[in-house]
């Protein structure tokens, strides 16, 4: 059973503040929005804090990250043989973004730049989440169309690899959102 974090929990405050700042991605299905706190008194000091705090994945550091985990299940038939037509796929998506904890410390120009950046970053990471959600649908369709347990599991692996490739290609094409305005 889910229990909300205590009111004095900084993670709860971060999530609430970031959810308000990035409502579109927070509202996407299967998405959990996670913030890492950043602060500063100017665009430069906020950028420096992002550079220090941003998440690392596979030896690379980017301002934001979208990751997902597919879960599959199916029913068994007579003799314990799986029934591919009963396959179900769910996805849990985590979007990690910078969360400016003290926006009131920025001057008007820097705050406007932050908001433009965060909006572009939200759109970019939201597109990764959409890729992952669409992948769950494609995976379920492919698994249900399989003729055996083995081909069903292979279909799932193939779709998962295709989704990962599509997400990587999107980052390559947009330079991790830079061409979409996700630069601060």
C-alpha positions as CSV (number, residue, x, y, z in Angstrom):
1,X,0.0,0.0,0.0
2,X,1.3,3.4,-1.0
3,X,1.9,5.9,1.8
4,X,2.7,9.5,0.9
5,X,6.0,10.8,2.2
6,X,5.9,13.0,5.3
7,X,5.3,16.7,4.7
8,X,8.8,17.6,5.7
9,X,10.3,15.2,3.3
10,X,12.5,17.2,0.8
11,X,11.8,14.6,-2.0
12,X,8.0,15.3,-1.7
13,X,8.6,19.0,-1.9
14,X,10.9,18.6,-4.9
15,X,8.4,16.4,-6.7
16,X,5.5,18.8,-6.0
17,X,7.4,21.8,-7.2
18,X,8.7,20.0,-10.3
19,X,5.3,18.6,-11.1
20,X,3.9,22.2,-11.0
21,X,6.8,23.4,-13.2
22,X,6.6,20.5,-15.7
23,X,2.9,19.5,-15.7
24,X,2.8,18.0,-19.2
25,X,5.4,15.3,-18.5
26,X,4.1,14.8,-15.0
27,X,0.6,14.0,-16.4
28,X,1.8,11.4,-19.0
29,X,0.6,7.9,-18.4
30,X,3.0,5.5,-16.5
31,X,5.4,8.4,-15.7
32,X,7.0,9.2,-12.3
33,X,8.7,12.5,-12.3
34,X,11.8,12.8,-10.2
35,X,13.8,16.0,-9.6
36,X,17.3,16.6,-8.5
37,X,17.7,19.8,-6.7
38,X,19.7,22.7,-8.2
39,X,20.1,26.2,-7.1
40,X,22.0,29.4,-7.9
41,X,21.7,33.2,-8.0
42,X,22.4,33.5,-11.8
43,X,22.1,31.5,-15.0
44,X,25.8,30.6,-14.7
45,X,25.6,29.4,-11.1
46,X,22.5,27.3,-11.8
47,X,24.2,25.9,-14.9
48,X,27.3,25.0,-12.7
49,X,25.0,23.3,-10.2
50,X,23.2,21.3,-12.9
51,X,26.6,20.2,-14.2
52,X,27.5,19.0,-10.7
53,X,24.2,17.3,-9.9
54,X,22.9,15.9,-13.2
55,X,22.5,12.1,-13.4
56,X,25.0,9.8,-15.0
57,X,24.0,6.9,-17.2
58,X,26.5,4.6,-18.8
59,X,29.3,7.0,-18.2
60,X,27.4,9.9,-19.8
61,X,25.9,12.9,-17.9
62,X,22.9,14.8,-19.3
63,X,20.6,17.4,-17.7
64,X,17.7,15.0,-17.8
65,X,17.0,11.3,-18.2
66,X,14.1,9.1,-19.1
67,X,14.3,5.5,-18.3
68,X,11.7,2.7,-18.4
69,X,11.2,-0.8,-17.4
70,X,8.8,-3.2,-19.2
71,X,7.1,-5.9,-17.3
72,X,5.4,-8.8,-19.0
73,X,3.1,-11.6,-17.9
74,X,0.8,-14.2,-19.5
75,X,-1.4,-17.1,-18.6
76,X,-0.4,-20.7,-18.9
77,X,-2.5,-23.3,-20.7
78,X,-2.8,-27.0,-20.4
79,X,0.5,-28.7,-19.5
80,X,2.0,-25.4,-18.4
81,X,2.5,-24.1,-21.9
82,X,2.2,-20.3,-22.1
83,X,-0.5,-18.7,-24.1
84,X,1.0,-15.8,-26.1
85,X,-2.5,-14.4,-26.9
86,X,-2.8,-13.6,-23.1
87,X,0.4,-11.5,-22.9
88,X,0.2,-8.3,-21.1
89,X,2.8,-5.6,-21.0
90,X,3.1,-2.7,-18.6
91,X,5.7,0.0,-18.4
92,X,7.1,2.1,-15.6
93,X,8.8,5.3,-16.8
94,X,11.0,7.6,-14.7
95,X,11.8,11.1,-15.9
96,X,14.5,12.8,-14.0
97,X,14.9,16.5,-14.4
98,X,16.6,19.4,-12.6
99,X,14.4,21.1,-10.0
100,X,15.3,24.7,-9.3
101,X,14.7,25.0,-5.6
102,X,15.1,28.8,-5.3
103,X,13.8,30.5,-8.5
104,X,13.1,33.7,-6.6
105,X,16.9,34.2,-6.4
106,X,17.2,34.7,-10.2
107,X,16.7,38.0,-11.9
108,X,13.8,38.3,-14.3
109,X,15.9,37.6,-17.4
110,X,17.5,34.5,-16.0
111,X,14.2,33.2,-14.6
112,X,12.6,33.6,-18.1
113,X,15.6,31.7,-19.6
114,X,15.1,29.0,-17.0
115,X,11.4,28.6,-17.8
116,X,12.1,28.4,-21.5
117,X,14.8,25.8,-20.9
118,X,12.6,23.7,-18.5
119,X,9.7,23.8,-21.0
120,X,12.0,22.6,-23.8
121,X,13.5,19.9,-21.6
122,X,10.0,18.8,-20.5
123,X,8.9,18.4,-24.1
124,X,12.1,16.5,-25.0
125,X,11.8,14.1,-22.1
126,X,8.1,13.8,-22.7
127,X,8.9,12.5,-26.2
128,X,11.1,9.8,-24.7
129,X,8.3,8.8,-22.4
130,X,5.9,8.7,-25.4
131,X,8.4,6.4,-27.2
132,X,8.5,4.1,-24.2
133,X,4.7,4.1,-23.9
134,X,4.2,3.3,-27.6
135,X,6.8,0.6,-27.2
136,X,4.7,-1.1,-24.5
137,X,1.7,-1.2,-26.9
138,X,3.8,-2.6,-29.8
139,X,5.4,-5.1,-27.5
140,X,2.0,-6.4,-26.3
141,X,0.8,-6.7,-29.9
142,X,3.9,-8.5,-31.0
143,X,3.9,-10.9,-28.1
144,X,0.2,-11.7,-28.6
145,X,0.8,-12.4,-32.3
146,X,3.5,-15.0,-31.5
147,X,3.0,-18.7,-32.2
148,X,4.9,-20.1,-29.2
149,X,6.5,-19.1,-25.9
150,X,9.9,-18.8,-27.5
151,X,8.8,-16.5,-30.3
152,X,6.7,-14.5,-27.9
153,X,9.7,-13.8,-25.7
154,X,11.9,-13.1,-28.7
155,X,9.2,-10.6,-30.0
156,X,9.4,-8.8,-26.7
157,X,13.1,-8.5,-26.8
158,X,13.1,-7.3,-30.4
159,X,10.5,-4.6,-29.6
160,X,12.5,-3.5,-26.5
161,X,15.7,-3.2,-28.6
162,X,13.8,-1.2,-31.3
163,X,12.4,1.2,-28.6
164,X,15.8,1.7,-27.1
165,X,17.2,2.4,-30.6
166,X,14.5,4.9,-31.4
167,X,15.1,6.8,-28.2
168,X,18.9,6.9,-28.8
169,X,18.3,8.0,-32.4
170,X,16.0,10.8,-31.1
171,X,18.7,12.0,-28.8
172,X,21.3,11.8,-31.6
173,X,19.0,13.8,-33.9
174,X,18.2,16.5,-31.3
175,X,21.6,16.4,-29.6
176,X,19.8,15.5,-26.4
177,X,17.3,18.2,-26.8
178,X,19.7,21.0,-27.7
179,X,18.1,21.5,-31.2
180,X,14.7,21.8,-29.4
181,X,15.8,24.6,-27.1
182,X,16.8,22.4,-24.1
183,X,19.9,24.5,-23.3
184,X,20.6,26.6,-20.3
